Amino acid sequence: MTRDGEDTVTLFRPVGPDELKLIEESDFRTFPARLPDQPIFYPVLTEEYAAKIADEWNVPASGYGYVTRFEVRRAFISRYQIRNAGGERFQEYWIPAEDLAEFNHNIIGAIEIIRQFPDC
């Protein structure tokens, strides 16, 4: 995809209400720093996979789950391998926590909320 003249990749991220609040505080431009027990940031390749995580993990943990969609520069994300997390339908990138600031710098445009669970 091309966005704002940049070659980009569309990615998705399931989040709970606490992480969503921090994204909102950044004016939907960045993902929050990882906690000490979270050494990896996991954006996923499909809306379907993000929705499954939001519904099956975020809802039981916090009452709500959200699916975000965003664009990342292809030149940046191409240095990371795509990982299978249980099959071809469940693919994700593993971004080390120390690379998250650079990852955020390579987001083009805003982070969008595209789904909410439970459905309202």
N, C-alpha and C positions, 0 to 999 in steps of 0.2 A: 504494500500500500504506500501511497505517497501522501504526506500531510505536511502542509506549510513548506513545500519544496524539499522535504526530507524523505528518504526511503525508510519506512517504518514497518514494524511488526505489531499486530494487535495482540494484546495479552489481557488476561483476566485475573482477578484476585478476589477470593472470598474473604470477607471480613466480618467481624462482630461489631457491636455498637461502640465499644471503647476505641477500637482502631478507626472506625468510621469518624468518630468525633475528632480524632487527631488529623485525619485527612481533611475534614472540613476546615479545621483551624489553619491548614496550609493553603486555603482557598482552592482545594482540590488539585494541588500541584505536586505533592510529594507523599510518600508513604513514611510512617513514623519509624524511628530507629528501633532496632530489634532489642528485646530485653536480654539480659545476660544468659538466660536459659534458651534463647532462640538464636543459634549461630547462623541459621540459613533463612533467607527470604525466598518464598516459593510462589512466583507468578505461574499461572497455568495457561495452556494453549487454547482451551475451548471453554465456551460459556457453559456447556453441559457439565464439564468436570467441576468448574467453579460453583455451579448451582448445587451439585451433589454435596460438595463440602459445606457450603453455606447452610444447606438444609439439614444435613446429617451430623454436622459437628458444631457449627456456630449456634444454631437454634437450641440444642440441648444444653450447651455451655452457658449461653447468655440470654436466651429468649428470642433473639433475632439473628438473622444472617443476611448479608448483602453481597451481591455480585458487582464488582467494579470492572470497568473496561477502560483500557488506556493504550496509547501508542508509544513505542520505544524505538529509538534509532536502531535500525538493522545493523549498522556497523558496530554498535556497542554490544548488542545482545548476541551477535554471532560468535563472540569469543567464549560463550558458555555452551555446554552440551545440553541437548534436550534429554531428559530422563523419563523413563517409563515408571509409573507408580501403580503397577497392577494392570498393565496392558496398554495398547495403542490409544485407546480412548482417554487414558488418564496420563497425560504428558505435562511435564513442568520443567522449569529451569530452577537450578539451585544457585542462588546468588549469595555468596558469603556476606555476613552482616557488615564486614568492613568495606564492602563494595556498594552498600546501599546508597550512600550519598551520591556516588557517581551514577548509579542506576537512576536515581531521582533526577539528576541533571540531564539525563538522556530521555526523559519522558517529554513527548511533544504534545502540547495541548493539555487539556484538563482530564483528570480522572473522573469518569462518569459512573454513577450508580445506575445499573440497568435492571436489577431485580432485587426483590426483598422477600424474605421468608420469616414467619409464615406469610403467605400471600395475603395481601390486604385488599 
